[in-house]
């Protein structure tokens, strides 16, 4: 068997994914798709079409569930028809198929407090709305990529230079040229009013940017402007105009007291 994440965690629609799934099936294997990045698929393609036999959906990423403080994430699992007979059973309520495995949850259909939130979101958005959200997710990520590409290295793109719903900003070269690392960029972003994107995942000392469909153009531009200004600040260190220690990057984030004190 194999587990695949699609689009990949590198933020790219891997062109060979169908071929890989077919090879696994030809040798009697099954394909499990990690649904972490379904917000780049909804309405445009489906795990089954790609070749997955099993897929879980991260409701906290694609279907409106908050994600923080360790929860309340939940991941419903979908399977193809040939696996339906093996879906989990329950000792009190009839669930699963005629070859059901043992229960995996005390509640026969999962969380009654979380799942209705995603159901309501799906009903309110409708098919067209969910597809539009996916398109905006892809558009927003590629817009930010196009604005930042002249200023920062982008670690992975497809053959056309595009990404899926996220991409990796490579700040690793700045460690040698300016003594600046991903943690410094992340902290400096706080001075501009932004919570930093995912840091050092899936590649150490990089930033993974995933704007989703939620932000408008003005907010995307504000974020891009902040990172472009940070690049100028790094450039000042590279040119020797600012010291490698004790600069705005290394001292970030700056408190109100830091900014207002007179000495």
C-alpha positions as CSV (number, residue, x, y, z in Angstrom):
1,X,0.0,0.0,0.0
2,X,1.0,3.6,-0.3
3,X,-0.1,6.9,1.2
4,X,0.0,10.0,-0.9
5,X,-0.7,13.7,-0.2
6,X,-2.2,15.5,-3.2
7,X,-1.4,18.2,-3.9
8,X,1.9,17.4,-2.3
9,X,3.0,19.2,0.9
10,X,5.5,21.0,-1.3
11,X,2.5,22.8,-2.8
12,X,2.6,21.2,-6.2
13,X,0.1,19.0,-8.2
14,X,2.5,16.1,-8.9
15,X,1.9,15.1,-12.5
16,X,2.8,11.4,-12.0
17,X,0.3,10.7,-9.2
18,X,-2.2,8.7,-11.3
19,X,0.6,6.6,-12.7
20,X,1.9,5.8,-9.2
21,X,-1.6,4.8,-8.1
22,X,-2.0,2.5,-11.1
23,X,1.3,0.8,-10.4
24,X,0.3,0.2,-6.8
25,X,-3.1,-1.3,-7.9
26,X,-1.4,-3.5,-10.6
27,X,0.6,-5.1,-7.8
28,X,-2.4,-5.7,-5.5
29,X,-1.9,-2.7,-3.3
30,X,-4.3,0.0,-2.1
31,X,-3.9,3.8,-2.1
32,X,-4.6,5.9,0.9
33,X,-4.8,9.7,0.2
34,X,-4.1,12.2,2.9
35,X,-6.9,14.7,2.6
36,X,-4.9,17.5,4.2
37,X,-4.9,19.5,1.0
38,X,-8.5,18.9,-0.2
39,X,-9.1,22.7,-0.3
40,X,-7.1,22.6,-3.6
41,X,-9.4,19.8,-5.0
42,X,-13.0,20.4,-4.0
43,X,-15.2,20.8,-7.1
44,X,-12.3,20.4,-9.5
45,X,-11.2,16.8,-9.1
46,X,-11.7,14.0,-6.6
47,X,-9.5,11.4,-4.8
48,X,-11.3,8.6,-6.5
49,X,-10.5,9.9,-10.0
50,X,-6.9,10.3,-9.1
51,X,-6.7,6.7,-7.8
52,X,-7.2,6.7,-4.1
53,X,-9.1,3.9,-2.4
54,X,-9.3,5.6,1.0
55,X,-9.2,9.3,1.9
56,X,-9.7,11.2,5.1
57,X,-10.8,14.8,5.0
58,X,-9.2,17.4,7.3
59,X,-12.3,19.4,8.3
60,X,-10.2,22.0,10.0
61,X,-8.5,22.9,6.8
62,X,-11.2,22.6,4.1
63,X,-14.6,22.5,5.8
64,X,-14.7,25.4,8.3
65,X,-13.7,23.7,11.6
66,X,-11.4,25.9,13.8
67,X,-7.9,24.5,14.4
68,X,-6.1,25.5,17.5
69,X,-5.3,24.4,21.0
70,X,-5.1,20.8,19.9
71,X,-8.5,20.7,18.4
72,X,-11.3,20.3,17.6
73,X,-10.0,18.7,14.5
74,X,-11.8,15.7,13.0
75,X,-11.2,13.6,9.9
76,X,-14.1,11.7,8.3
77,X,-12.9,8.8,6.1
78,X,-14.3,7.9,2.7
79,X,-13.7,4.7,0.8
80,X,-14.4,3.2,-2.6
81,X,-17.2,0.7,-2.9
82,X,-15.0,-2.4,-2.7
83,X,-13.9,-1.4,0.8
84,X,-17.4,-0.4,2.0
85,X,-18.1,-3.9,3.5
86,X,-15.2,-3.4,5.9
87,X,-16.3,-0.1,7.3
88,X,-16.3,-0.1,11.2
89,X,-19.3,-1.6,13.0
90,X,-20.8,-0.7,16.3
91,X,-22.1,-2.9,19.2
92,X,-25.3,-0.9,19.6
93,X,-26.2,0.7,16.3
94,X,-25.9,-1.0,12.9
95,X,-23.1,0.6,10.9
96,X,-20.5,-0.6,8.5
97,X,-20.8,-3.5,6.1
98,X,-21.2,-7.3,6.3
99,X,-17.5,-7.6,6.9
100,X,-17.3,-4.7,9.4
101,X,-14.2,-4.3,11.5
102,X,-14.4,-3.4,15.2
103,X,-15.4,0.1,16.2
104,X,-12.9,2.9,16.0
105,X,-15.0,5.4,17.8
106,X,-17.4,5.3,20.7
107,X,-19.8,7.4,18.7
108,X,-21.1,5.4,15.6
109,X,-20.9,8.3,13.2
110,X,-18.2,10.5,14.7
111,X,-18.5,13.8,16.6
112,X,-22.0,15.1,16.9
113,X,-20.7,18.5,18.0
114,X,-18.2,19.1,15.2
115,X,-19.5,17.4,12.1
116,X,-22.8,19.5,11.9
117,X,-20.6,22.6,11.6
118,X,-19.0,21.3,8.4
119,X,-22.3,20.0,7.1
120,X,-23.9,23.5,7.6
121,X,-20.9,25.1,5.8
122,X,-21.3,22.7,2.9
123,X,-25.0,23.3,2.6
124,X,-24.6,27.1,2.8
125,X,-21.8,27.1,0.2
126,X,-23.4,24.6,-2.2
127,X,-21.5,23.0,-5.0
128,X,-20.8,26.2,-6.9
129,X,-19.7,28.0,-3.8
130,X,-17.3,25.3,-2.8
131,X,-15.8,25.1,-6.3
132,X,-15.4,28.9,-6.3
133,X,-13.6,28.7,-2.9
134,X,-11.2,26.2,-4.4
135,X,-10.5,28.4,-7.3
136,X,-9.8,31.4,-5.0
137,X,-7.5,29.2,-2.9
138,X,-5.4,28.4,-6.0
139,X,-5.6,32.0,-7.3
140,X,-4.6,33.6,-4.0
141,X,-1.5,31.3,-3.6
142,X,-0.3,31.9,-7.1
143,X,-0.9,35.7,-6.8
144,X,1.3,35.8,-3.7
145,X,3.9,33.6,-5.4
146,X,4.0,35.9,-8.5
147,X,4.5,39.0,-6.3
148,X,7.2,37.4,-4.1
149,X,9.1,35.5,-6.8
150,X,11.3,38.5,-7.8
151,X,12.4,39.0,-4.2
152,X,12.6,35.5,-2.7
153,X,13.6,32.0,-4.0
154,X,10.5,29.7,-4.3
155,X,11.5,26.2,-3.5
156,X,9.1,24.1,-5.6
157,X,6.8,24.9,-8.6
158,X,5.4,22.9,-11.5
159,X,6.7,23.1,-15.0
160,X,4.8,26.3,-15.6
161,X,6.2,28.0,-12.5
162,X,2.9,27.7,-10.6
163,X,1.9,26.2,-7.3
164,X,-1.2,24.6,-5.9
165,X,-2.8,26.1,-2.8
166,X,0.5,26.8,-1.0
167,X,4.2,27.2,-1.7
168,X,7.5,27.2,0.1
169,X,9.4,30.5,0.5
170,X,13.1,29.6,0.7
171,X,14.9,31.8,3.2
172,X,17.8,29.4,3.7
173,X,20.3,31.4,1.6
174,X,20.0,34.4,4.0
175,X,21.6,32.5,6.9
176,X,25.0,32.8,5.1
177,X,24.5,36.2,3.5
178,X,22.9,38.0,6.5
179,X,22.7,35.7,9.4
180,X,18.9,35.7,9.1
181,X,16.9,32.5,9.5
182,X,13.2,31.6,9.2
183,X,12.5,32.3,12.8
184,X,13.8,35.9,12.3
185,X,11.5,36.5,9.4
186,X,8.6,35.0,11.3
187,X,9.2,37.3,14.3
188,X,9.7,40.3,12.1
189,X,6.3,39.7,10.4
190,X,4.7,40.2,13.8
191,X,5.9,43.8,13.7
192,X,3.9,44.2,10.5
193,X,0.8,42.7,12.1
194,X,1.0,39.2,10.7
195,X,1.0,35.8,12.4
196,X,3.8,34.0,10.7
197,X,3.0,31.2,8.2
198,X,4.1,27.6,8.8
199,X,7.8,27.6,9.7
200,X,10.4,24.9,8.9
201,X,7.8,22.5,7.5
202,X,8.1,20.5,5.3
203,X,11.6,21.8,4.8
204,X,13.8,23.2,7.6
205,X,14.4,26.9,7.7
206,X,11.7,27.8,5.2
207,X,8.2,29.3,5.3
208,X,5.2,27.6,3.8
209,X,2.6,30.2,2.7
210,X,-1.0,29.1,2.4
211,X,-3.4,32.1,2.1
212,X,-6.6,30.0,1.5
213,X,-9.7,31.5,0.0
214,X,-10.5,33.8,2.9
215,X,-8.4,36.8,2.4
216,X,-9.2,39.7,0.0
217,X,-6.8,41.3,-2.4
218,X,-6.0,44.2,-0.1
219,X,-4.9,41.9,2.7
220,X,-2.9,39.7,0.3
221,X,-1.1,42.9,-0.9
222,X,-0.5,44.0,2.6
223,X,1.1,40.7,3.4
224,X,3.2,40.8,0.2
225,X,4.3,44.4,0.9
226,X,5.4,43.3,4.4
227,X,7.6,40.5,3.1
228,X,9.1,42.6,0.3
229,X,10.0,45.3,2.9
230,X,11.5,42.5,5.1
231,X,13.6,41.5,2.1
232,X,14.9,45.0,1.8
233,X,15.8,44.9,5.5
234,X,17.7,41.7,4.9
235,X,19.4,43.3,1.9
236,X,20.6,46.1,4.1
237,X,22.3,43.6,6.3
238,X,23.9,41.8,3.3
239,X,25.3,45.1,2.1
240,X,26.8,46.0,5.5
241,X,24.4,48.9,6.0
242,X,23.1,47.2,9.1
243,X,25.1,45.0,11.5
244,X,24.6,41.2,11.4
245,X,23.5,41.4,15.1
246,X,21.4,44.0,16.8
247,X,19.4,44.7,13.6
248,X,15.6,45.0,13.1
249,X,15.5,41.3,12.0
250,X,17.4,39.9,15.0
251,X,15.6,42.1,17.6
252,X,12.1,41.5,16.3
253,X,9.4,41.5,17.4
254,X,9.5,45.0,18.8
255,X,7.2,46.0,21.7
256,X,5.5,49.3,22.1
257,X,8.0,50.2,24.8
258,X,10.9,49.5,22.4
259,X,9.4,51.8,19.8
260,X,8.4,54.7,22.0
261,X,11.3,54.9,24.5
262,X,13.5,58.0,24.0
263,X,17.0,56.7,24.8
